[in-house]
Amino acid sequence: CKYEYCKEAVVSTQSTGIGISNPVTRETHGTGTTYHKSLGTELAQMLRKPLQEAGGVLSVSEVYCRYNRARGIELVSPEDVVNACKTLTPEHHGMELKKFSSGVLVVEGDNFKSIMDNLLQTIKANDCCSALSLSNITSIPLLLAKERLQAAEQHGILCRDETDDGIFFYENLFCLT
């Protein structure tokens, strides 16, 4: 059972071509800030494709799993991954660490506008969406769907309707620009 999981992880890493052949280590890049900046650069290179495939946002826990899978046996601690993510900047890496109002940490690509445009198109195509329906339609985690809807509402793109059946988000026709 656990051996099957390992086999699947190895096959997944090999088939997607995300393996890191010469990973950053403390021995090769020192400690502290230098080490975390080097990890951040390596992390950004590895995350470009998965971030794009995930619609521009990945939770830090997902980043941690993908990154360590790609590194093979040179694993990195969760704390080091978070510290590496803190060094990411849109100007240099095309992504950055964000903290949602719920406290969830994510790595977000610099394509926020395109994420919001896609979200609006999804809302228009379905008249409205709840977090659960958006999660199902776009195949993103429920928590991420909720955060995206709330972010779009905060930016005036969407408005909400709270009913006995739940919270539904609609295109904000009051703030068309």
C-alpha positions as CSV (number, residue, x, y, z in Angstrom):
1,C,0.0,0.0,0.0
2,K,2.5,2.6,1.1
3,Y,4.9,1.1,-1.5
4,E,2.3,1.6,-4.2
5,Y,2.2,5.3,-3.2
6,C,5.9,5.6,-3.5
7,K,5.8,4.0,-6.9
8,E,3.1,6.3,-8.0
9,A,5.1,9.4,-6.8
10,V,8.2,8.3,-8.7
11,V,6.2,7.5,-11.8
12,S,4.4,10.9,-11.5
13,T,7.7,12.8,-11.1
14,Q,9.3,11.0,-14.0
15,S,6.3,11.4,-16.3
16,T,5.8,15.1,-15.7
17,G,9.5,15.9,-16.0
18,I,9.6,18.0,-12.8
19,G,12.6,16.3,-11.2
20,I,15.3,18.5,-10.0
21,S,18.7,17.0,-11.0
22,N,21.0,19.2,-8.8
23,P,18.9,20.5,-5.9
24,V,19.9,23.4,-3.7
25,T,21.2,22.2,-0.3
26,R,22.6,23.9,2.8
27,E,26.0,22.4,1.9
28,T,26.1,24.1,-1.5
29,H,24.3,27.4,-0.7
30,G,25.0,28.1,3.0
31,T,22.3,28.8,5.5
32,G,19.9,31.5,6.3
33,T,18.8,34.1,3.8
34,T,21.2,33.0,1.0
35,Y,19.9,29.4,1.3
36,H,16.2,30.5,1.3
37,K,16.7,32.8,-1.7
38,S,18.4,30.0,-3.6
39,L,15.5,27.6,-2.7
40,G,13.0,30.3,-3.8
41,T,14.7,30.6,-7.2
42,E,14.7,26.8,-7.6
43,L,11.1,26.6,-6.4
44,A,10.0,29.3,-8.8
45,Q,11.6,27.5,-11.8
46,M,9.9,24.2,-10.8
47,L,6.5,25.8,-10.1
48,R,5.9,27.6,-13.4
49,K,4.1,24.8,-15.2
50,P,2.2,23.4,-12.1
51,L,1.1,26.9,-11.2
52,Q,-0.2,27.6,-14.6
53,E,-2.0,24.3,-14.7
54,A,-3.6,25.0,-11.4
55,G,-5.1,28.3,-12.6
56,G,-2.4,30.6,-11.0
57,V,-2.7,29.6,-7.4
58,L,-1.3,26.7,-5.3
59,S,-1.6,26.2,-1.5
60,V,1.7,26.1,0.3
61,S,1.0,22.6,1.4
62,E,0.6,21.6,-2.3
63,V,3.8,23.5,-3.1
64,Y,5.6,21.6,-0.3
65,C,4.5,18.2,-1.6
66,R,5.3,18.9,-5.3
67,Y,8.7,20.5,-4.4
68,N,9.8,17.6,-2.3
69,R,8.6,15.1,-4.8
70,A,10.7,16.8,-7.5
71,R,13.7,16.9,-5.2
72,G,13.7,13.2,-4.7
73,I,15.8,12.3,-1.6
74,E,17.1,15.8,-0.8
75,L,13.9,16.8,1.1
76,V,13.3,20.3,2.5
77,S,11.4,21.0,5.7
78,P,8.0,22.8,5.6
79,E,9.5,25.8,7.4
80,D,12.2,26.1,4.7
81,V,9.6,25.9,2.0
82,V,7.6,28.7,3.6
83,N,10.8,30.8,4.0
84,A,11.7,30.2,0.4
85,C,8.2,31.2,-0.7
86,K,8.6,34.5,1.3
87,T,11.5,35.4,-1.0
88,L,9.4,35.1,-4.2
89,T,8.6,38.3,-5.9
90,P,6.5,39.0,-9.0
91,E,9.2,41.1,-10.6
92,H,11.9,38.4,-10.3
93,H,10.0,35.1,-10.1
94,G,6.5,35.8,-11.6
95,M,4.9,34.7,-8.4
96,E,4.6,35.5,-4.7
97,L,3.4,34.3,-1.3
98,K,0.0,35.5,-0.3
99,K,-2.0,35.1,2.9
100,F,-5.8,34.9,2.5
101,S,-8.0,36.5,5.1
102,S,-8.7,32.9,6.4
103,G,-5.0,32.6,7.1
104,V,-4.3,30.1,4.3
105,L,-0.9,30.6,2.6
106,V,-0.7,30.3,-1.2
107,V,1.7,30.9,-3.9
108,E,0.0,33.1,-6.5
109,G,1.2,33.8,-10.0
110,D,1.4,37.4,-11.3
111,N,-1.7,36.7,-13.4
112,F,-4.3,37.9,-10.9
113,K,-6.2,39.8,-13.6
114,S,-6.5,36.7,-15.8
115,I,-7.6,34.6,-12.8
116,M,-10.4,37.2,-12.1
117,D,-11.3,37.3,-15.8
118,N,-11.6,33.6,-16.0
119,L,-13.7,33.6,-12.7
120,L,-16.0,36.2,-14.2
121,Q,-16.5,34.2,-17.4
122,T,-17.3,31.1,-15.3
123,I,-19.9,33.1,-13.3
124,K,-21.4,34.5,-16.5
125,A,-21.6,31.1,-18.1
126,N,-23.4,29.6,-15.0
127,D,-25.4,32.7,-14.0
128,C,-24.0,32.4,-10.5
129,C,-21.8,30.2,-8.4
130,S,-21.3,29.1,-4.8
131,A,-17.9,28.1,-3.6
132,L,-18.8,24.4,-4.0
133,S,-20.1,24.8,-7.5
134,L,-17.0,26.8,-8.5
135,S,-14.8,24.2,-7.0
136,N,-16.6,21.5,-9.0
137,I,-16.6,23.4,-12.3
138,T,-12.9,24.5,-12.2
139,S,-11.5,21.5,-10.3
140,I,-9.8,23.6,-7.6
141,P,-10.0,23.0,-3.9
142,L,-13.1,24.2,-2.1
143,L,-11.1,26.6,0.2
144,L,-9.4,28.1,-2.8
145,A,-12.7,28.6,-4.6
146,K,-14.1,30.4,-1.6
147,E,-11.1,32.6,-1.3
148,R,-11.2,33.5,-5.0
149,L,-14.9,34.4,-4.8
150,Q,-14.2,36.6,-1.8
151,A,-11.3,38.3,-3.5
152,A,-13.4,39.0,-6.5
153,E,-16.1,40.4,-4.3
154,Q,-13.6,42.7,-2.5
155,H,-12.4,44.0,-5.9
156,G,-16.0,44.8,-6.9
157,I,-16.1,42.1,-9.7
158,L,-18.7,40.0,-8.0
159,C,-21.5,40.6,-5.5
160,R,-23.0,38.0,-3.2
161,D,-26.5,36.9,-2.4
162,E,-26.9,35.2,1.0
163,T,-30.0,32.9,1.1
164,D,-31.3,30.0,3.1
165,D,-29.7,27.7,0.4
166,G,-26.2,29.2,0.8
167,I,-24.1,32.0,-0.5
168,F,-24.1,32.6,-4.2
169,F,-21.9,35.0,-6.2
170,Y,-23.1,37.0,-9.3
171,E,-21.5,39.4,-11.7
172,N,-21.5,42.8,-10.1
173,L,-23.6,44.9,-12.5
174,F,-23.4,47.9,-10.2
175,C,-19.7,48.4,-10.7
176,L,-19.2,47.8,-14.4
177,T,-16.1,49.6,-15.8
